[in-house]
Amino acid sequence: MDYATTLTGFKWITKAAPGRRLLFGYEEALGFAVDPCVADKDGISAALALARLAHDLSRHGLTLLDRLDELESRYGVHAGTQLSFGLRRLGTRSSSGGHGAGTHAPPATLGGVAVSDVIDLEAGWDGLAPTEGLIWRLGASGRVVVRPSGTEPKLKAYVEVVGEPSSPDVRAERERANEQMALIRDDLAQLLSLDA
């Protein structure tokens, strides 16, 4: 199945499939687009889609959590969290959406995992329009995206940790992912000289 990476915001997400039907669009802010007739995040149609899935699973004696276990066993645990830092608290170290802390001296590690790649989105990347933001890739273990908020005087960091596919114990893998996210969160707070 085809997918597209877009900038944050449903003005970008709903345009990700020009000339084709958008089956599913989402962003970290818990917005979902599941109805091709609604070109925006829509909690009502998303809730109905989830209720339908729960109903269909229950007919086979399964729950939503059973389905999540199945998916994460196959593709690996994908755990994420968001951090927000008020720009007033950042002071002069963050004159450009946090770039001062990220591009001049990007971290070598986050949460004990090596930063394998630093992508500055101001130059555009992989077909995306230029925007303020950084991506710190953590190899196959995940990534951190840092960008200024589009609606508030805040710097936002999105942490994604990816577990190993085919893990024999999905629940243990979730715990490991949550522990890794906490370590990354601590490192980000220290990097930005904040208590997150």
Secondary structure, 3 states (H helix, E strand, C coil): CCCCCCCCCHHHHCCCCCCCCCCCEEECCCEEECCCCCCCCCHHHHHHHHHHHHHHHHCCCCCHHHHHHHHHHHHCCEEEEEEEEEHHHHHHHHCCCCHHHHCCCCCCEECCEECCEEEEHHHCECCECCCCCEEEECHHHEEEEEEECCCCCEEEEEEEEECCCCCCCHHHHHHHHHHHHHHHHHHHHHHCCCCC
